[in-house]
């Protein structure tokens, strides 16, 4: 497939159309001398190369081994007997082509530097089907073919922690301006946020320079736990922004002598961190929210979308909760879901329907962890809702009370190994997410699980060494 890289247009609904000529003009205006060429792998890690501006302009992309997308979070290749059937054992190259609409400055760099996210293609021009951006693009196209445009708004939680270079030592909240660390709950406390004013001033400056459209910052329940909200928009654009934000926050925190972590459960005794995602669908022709009827009442599509989430979330939990640590977050009475019930303005369920008018009718997926790859998680959530709408899946009755206290509430899987096995049970999900993507993703997750099982924890030494 021949591709005209000079005039090819890349587009997201929230950004103007960008060509490579626009990209060159943008780089010239800012006198960029280096380019960070990025590609997110299945774990959400930024892989790629740093190129001088002249090399980037000359090559219009780069090559990397296809295998780098499918590395485990420890940087190893999955140990799976079937992996060679999914990825060529010759470790062939893929062509990485920059998406001009993703260009951003690197505001913390000393020299004028830009960062650009790249898409992955095989040598014949076909997209690499298990690359996270490709998976999300394919799900968005299903909506486009129906005349729909999905709209999402992520809310991303994270912890600030004291620098910790010894993985055997527990994490601790960082020291703020007062010279003290938090020791009590500071939910929505303005003063607690102000403890880290210098850091957050840098974060907001960085985000503004990078056009990340962050909305509000709040202090969450945990000690040193914060939440940043993004303005609603196109799923691919928002996945890119979450990807950029994670890099940005970690870099800013390091410059203030602390760590920022998106681990789902970094500290014992503290709540976990989620990536709640608000979701709605608009008609591409009219711009109207298809979840509402002209009368203002909820449309059948709204119920069917919820029905799809209820039916399929247990089967995509490995995409929402991708690590063994992820399941430590999913504990009752900790503001985290343990079920896939739905309810209006109810934070004890996995699928919350916020109070809103008809125009803004939406639901909030509260199951996704902050540690999830944003491209993979958004693709999976939209896939569940899509199947619900096209197959007209009816939801269960609304959960009116506290779902934690209902023994008959539909539970979520409780471990990574269980979640990976459940991904095998639904061929209709595999068909739209991609057979090769699902196969490689499962191999990566089971390899990570096997590595974890080789580690002996302090709890085991403390309670089993002399007592069993």
Secondary structure as UniProt FT lines:
FT   TURN            5..7
FT   STRAND          10..12
FT   TURN            13..14
FT   STRAND          15..18
FT   HELIX           20..29
FT   TURN            30..31
FT   STRAND          34..40
FT   TURN            42..43
FT   STRAND          46..52
FT   HELIX           53..59
FT   STRAND          62..65
FT   HELIX           66..70
FT   TURN            73..74
FT   TURN            81..82
FT   HELIX           83..86
FT   TURN            89..90
FT   STRAND          93..98
FT   HELIX           100..102
FT   STRAND          104..105
FT   TURN            107..108
FT   STRAND          113..121
FT   TURN            123..124
FT   TURN            129..130
FT   HELIX           132..145
FT   TURN            146..147
FT   STRAND          148..162
FT   TURN            167..168
FT   TURN            177..178
FT   TURN            187..188
FT   HELIX           190..194
FT   TURN            195..196
FT   HELIX           197..209
FT   TURN            210..211
FT   STRAND          214..219
FT   TURN            223..224
FT   STRAND          225..230
FT   STRAND          233..234
FT   HELIX           235..254
FT   TURN            255..257
FT   STRAND          258..261
FT   TURN            264..265
FT   TURN            268..269
FT   STRAND          274..283
FT   TURN            284..286
FT   TURN            290..291
FT   TURN            294..295
FT   HELIX           300..312
FT   HELIX           313..316
FT   HELIX           317..320
FT   HELIX           324..328
FT   TURN            332..335
FT   STRAND          342..344
FT   TURN            347..348
FT   STRAND          351..353
FT   HELIX           358..360
FT   STRAND          363..365
FT   TURN            370..371
FT   HELIX           374..390
FT   TURN            391..392
FT   HELIX           403..405
FT   TURN            407..408
FT   HELIX           416..422
FT   HELIX           423..425
FT   HELIX           427..433
FT   HELIX           435..452
FT   TURN            453..454
FT   HELIX           458..464
FT   TURN            465..467
//
